[in-house]
Amino acid sequence: MGDVLAGFHAAWEFESDSVLIRFERGIRTPKLYQALGERRIPHEAIAAVTLSPGKRGTVVLHAVPRPGADPLMEAAAGQLKDGCDPYRLVLPAERETLAEYYADELRALITADDDPPDRYLVAAPEAPLQFKAYDAKASFDGKQVSFRWFWTGASSAKWKAGDQSFPLADLIGVEWRSPEVFEGHLRLLRRDSPVAQPAQADQDPAAVVFGLGYGPVHESLPFAASVLAAVRACGPALTSDGVGAPSVPAVRRDPADIADRIRHLGELHQAGLLTDDEFTTKKTELLAEL
């Protein structure tokens, strides 16, 4: 094919064996798109193609990814908002006929396969990668994941455990929870942990927690995808849906940690970064865990 279909924030180039998606760089382009730059999606990684009406005079061309084909989408586990979904191309409504043509062409090139592939078909973001979470700096060099705790955010349990390094051979997967909701986190699922991992991510030395401005999607999700792909290359991995993950018993939080979190929320509230309702709701949730 080789033709290019340009939409808002991205352009799709249709090749004989894949779709090359190039994302724009600009102030209005979602940050995740800018972080990804471009992605090549083999036809075998696509389960279906749809074309549907969008918002405000647009249409949306959507290449539905095949389950288990893309580490980014596996790590996201359905938590991405539509506006950040890299498999959606938004176009002006007047290009609907052209979009339908390319949708039909692409449908003719894909073969339905309900079975997950035995390997990832879409390349993960390349290491080294790093980002700042609320309680630590996370880094991945392609061989191990490291967490270096921040004294301003890490719980006493994490300080007691010390900075952490996890070789890929010790991991079986990752669990990513979007930072766009409260209690977002990135947890490493360990292969042979001597004790069950704490249910609360802020008590788990194998996890970092997100906060307002800490661990944004465009930094933490590519990181999670890169780790997940590397773990799977070493052996069977678990995705962030938690299927088959080691069970973790519920634990009560340390009152000192609750007080620290409430104090930090108060600082965000005073700085105008949290509304009265957001502060009250989160404070109530924390107090309920005592």
N, C-alpha and C positions, 0 to 999 in steps of 0.2 A: 504493500500500500504506500507507505512513505509520506502520505498527506498529513497536514497539520491542521488541527481544529483548535482555535484560540478562544478562550473564555475569560471570565473574570478571575484574575490571580493565577491562571495556569494555562498551559497549552499542551495538548496531547498530540504526539506524533505517532501515527499508526505504521508500524513496521511489520515485516513478514512473520515474525515470531513473537512480537511483544508490543506493548504500548509504552512509549517513553514520555513520562510526564515531567514537564519543566515548570517549576513554580516561579512566579514573578518575585522581585524584591521591591518593596515599596512600603510606605507608611500604612497603607490600607490592607496590605496582604497579611493574612494570619501568620503569626510568628512561627507556628509549627511548619507551615509551608516554606518559610524562609530558611528555617533550620534544616529542612530536608533537601532543599536545593533542587534535586531532580531524582526521579525513581523510575527504574525500568521494571515493568510488570509483564512477565511472560504470559502468553495466552493460557497456559496450563494453570496459572494461578488465579484465573478468573472463573467464577462459577456461573455468572449471569450478567446481562447488560440490560439496564432499564432506562427509559426516558420519561420524565414526568414534569408536570407544571411546577415552577418554583414560585418565589415571592416577587411581587412588583414587576410583572412583565418579563419573567425569565423562565427558562426550562433547565432541567438538571439531567445531565447524562451521568449515569452511575454504573461503574464497573464493580459488581458485587464480588468481593474477594472470596476465594475458596477457603474454607476453614483449615487452619493449620499451614497455610501457604506463606503468610507474611508475619514475621515476628513483631512488627510494629502493631498490627491489628490484634494479634494474639495478646500482647501485653496490655493493650488498651481495653480489651474485653468489653467492648460495647459502650465505653464511657466517653468517647469523643462526641462533641457536639457536631451537628451537621456542617456548620460553617468551618470546621477544622478537619473534616473527613477528606483525606487525600485522594480518595477514590471517586469524589464527586466533582464534576465540571459544570459550573453554572454559566449559562449562555443567555444572550438576549433572545426574547421569544421569536424574533424574526428569523433566527437561525434554526428554528425547530426542524424544518425539512432537511436541512443539511445534517443536523445532528442525528436525525432518524436514519439517514443514509449510512452514516458511519456506525451507528448502533447495529444496523442490519449486517454490515460488512464484518463487524467484530463478532457478532453472534455466530456467523457462519464459520469462524475460525476457532471457536472454543468448543471443547467437548465436555459434556457434563460428567462429573466424577464426584460422587458423594463421599468417597473415602479420603480421609486426610492424607496428604503426601508423607513420605518417610523422611523428608527433609524440607527445610524452608526453601521456597522457590524465589522469593524476593529478598534481595540483599538487605541486611540490617545496617544501620548507621555504623560507621567504622570507629573503633577505638584508636587513640585514647579519648575518653570523654570524662567530663566532670560537671558538677553543679553544686550549688549551695542549697541545702535543705534548711529547715528551721533549726535543727539541732546538730548539724554536722556538714562537713564538706565531703561529698561522695566522689570517688574517682575510680575509673576502670581503665586499665592499661592493656586489656586484651587477654591477660592471664589471671588477674585477681582483682577483686573489688575491695576498696578500702574506705573506711569511714573515720574521719577525724572530728571529734566532738567539739562543739562550741560551748564554752562555759555559760553563755547567756541563754542557751536553749536546751541543752542535754539534761536528761533526768539524772537523779543520783545513781540509779541502777546502771546507767550507761557510763557515768564517770567512774563508778566502781569497777566496771568491766575493762575500762581503758579503750584506747583507739583500737579499731578492728581491721583485720585483713582476711579475706576469704578467697582461697584458691578456687578456680573453677571446678576442680575435681571434688570439692567438698559441697557443691551446690547441686540441687535438682530442679531449680526453677526460680521464678520471681513472682511477686504479687505487687501490682501497681494499683493504687487508688488515687483517683484524680485529685489534684490540689484545688480544683475549682469547687470542692465541697469541703466541709469541716472534716477533720481527721484523715486527710489525704496522707499517703505514705508510700514508700518503696520498701518492701520486705524481701530479703533473700531467704529462700527455702533451703534449709540445710539437709544434707544427706544423712549424716550419722550424728546428730546432735545428742550429747549425753543426757540432756533434759529437754522436756517439751518447751518449745518457744512460747514466751508470754503472749497472751491474747492481745494485749495492748501494745501497739507499735512503739509508743514512747518508753516502754519498759524493755524492749527487745534490742539487744546489742547488734542484731542482724537486720535492723530496720532503721530507716531515717524517716522523720515525720515532716510534713509540709506545713507551711503557714502562709500568711498573706505576703506575697512577693518572694517566697522561698519554695523552690522546687516547682517552678512553672511548667506547664505541659510541654512547651517546646524544648525544655532542657531535660526534664525527668523522664518523659516517655521515650525519646530516642535512646537515652541511657539504659532504660529497662529493656528495650528491644535488643540493644546490642549485647547486653549480658545474657538475655534469654537465648539468643541465637548461638552465642559462644558456649553456653551450657549444653544446649541441645547437640552441638557438634561434638561434645565430649561424651554424650550419653543421653538417656531418656530424661526429658525435662518436664516440668509442670508449668502451666500457664497461670495467669493471674486470676482465673476463675476458681482456683483452689482445688480443682478436682484431684483427688488422691493425695492432697497435702497432709503432712503430719498434723494430727489433731492438737489443739492448743487449749488448755483449760482456762476458764475464766479466772481472772485474778483481780483483787481489789487494789486500787492504786494507793501509793504512798501519799498520805495527807500533805507531806511537804512538797511533793511534785504537783499536787492539785493546787496548792497555794501559789507555787511559782507560775503555773499556767494562768491562773486567775490574775495574778499581778501583771503578767505580760499582756493579757487581754485588756486590763485597765489602762496600760500605757498606750495600746493601739486605739482604745476608745477616746482617751484624752487627746490623742494626736489627730483625731477625726477620721481614722482609717476604718473604724467600725461604728455602725449606727447604734443607737440606744437599744433597738430590738435585737440586733445581732449580738451585742455584748450580753444582754440579759439572757438570751436563749443559750448561748454557749456557757455562760457561768452556771446556769441551772443544770445543764448536762454534766458539767464537771462535778458539781456538788453532789449530784445523784450517784456518782461513782464511789463516793466515800463509804 
